[in-house]
């Protein structure tokens, strides 16, 4: 039995890359939504709890900013791939 793998065509590779970028953008959005919701939960807490969690809230804001930037990069690449796929 021949286990030879046929090489993918350019179109197949582009389609696979396109699917991966769609997933990547979605993952960034899920993280952004989770961080936003966590910050909302923290904002509902008592002053003492918010003070205790202030470092965590700062981390969440930093992570959210980073995720938004990375999502924008991924969206640019997604747009480019869509143009190539047609």
PyMOL commands that set and color helices and strands:
alter all, ss='L'
color gray80, all
select helices_A, chain A and resi 10-43+47-52+54-85
alter helices_A, ss='H'
color red, helices_A
deselect
rebuild
show_as cartoon
